[in-house]
Amino acid sequence: MAAAQSDRIGTVPHPSRSELVRFSRYLLAPLALIGIDDHLHECSRCRLLLAELPAPPSYALGRPFPGVEVIPPSALEGLVRDWLSRFQNALASGAAIRIAGEGLTEKLLYQALAIVSSRMRRDGVQLEVRGNVFHGTSLPPRMNADAAILLEAPIFAPNFGEWSECRPGRLNLLVGHICDWNRIGVRPDLHLAPTFDAELALVPVVERLRDLAGRNRDGSELALLNAAGLDLPDAMCSGSDAQSPLVPLVDDRGLPLPWRALEWGQWLAREALGPFHANELLDIIQRLSPVTAVPMMAARLHSSGALCR
Ligand SMILES: [Zn+2]
C-alpha cells in the first residue's frame, strides 16, 4: 500500500518529468494543465521537481515575457555589474534589500536579477528564488541559502518573517512593483525607473488600454486580470480581435504559446489600469468564473485584489 500511495496524491498520479516540463512551458491541453495545477497545490514533491526544471530562455526567474526590447544590452550589463558588487558587499554584512521596478523596466529588472543570480552562483554563493506565480500566496519559507530572492514581495506584507532579517552571510532581495511598495507604505532601497524616452513610449499604450477599459467591458476585465499579474490562457481571450492588446507569449524559438499577456507586460497594464479600476477589481473577480477552474490563478488574483483595497 505504501508504494501505491507514493505514486499519487489523492486520485491524481504524480506527473512525469516530461509532463512537468510541458506544464512549465504551457504546452499541455487545458484540462491536463488544470489537473497538474491541482496536483501541485497538494504535492510538495512535484513542486520541488518543477522548481528544479531549467527555465526556457524566454522566461526569467520563472516568469514569461512577451518579446519586447526597450533597453539596450549595454544598459543591462552596466546594471548587472552595479548590482553584483552591491549584493556581494551586502551579503558579507547581511542585508534585506527591497527592489522596485515598474512598467517598461520589468523585463530589465528580471533579466538583471537572473544574470546576477547565475554569476553569484558561479562564485559559490547558494541562491534561491521564491514567490513566483506558481507558488501560491502564503509567504514562502526562507530556506538556508546564502542569498534568496522573493518575487512579488509586497503581496506578503506586512509580515516578511525571516525575509526581513539582516544577518552576516545572508542576503534577502525582496522584489516588487513600485505601486505595490507604495501601497504598503514601504520605500524600496533600489528603484529601477524607466528613462524619459521609455516613459514617452509608454503613453500610447496606456491610452490604448484606458480606451479599451472605458468602452469594452469584456476587454477591460481581461486587461484587469492581466494587470493583476496573470497570463491568460487562450481560451479566455476572444482571439479574433485585432485591436486586443493581448498578444501570444512566444517560446525561445518564437513559436506562440497557448497563453497571452499584455503586449508590454502586466506591470505596465497595472500602471495603466490600476488607479482607474482598483475599486472594481474585487467585483470583477467574482464574475470571472473561468479563473476559479485554476486554483493557483484564483489565489493569486485574490492576493492582487487585496493589494488594491
Ligand atoms: Zn506529486
Residues whose N, C-alpha, C, O or C-beta is under 5 A from the ligand:
A	BS01	ZN	H14 C43 R45 C46
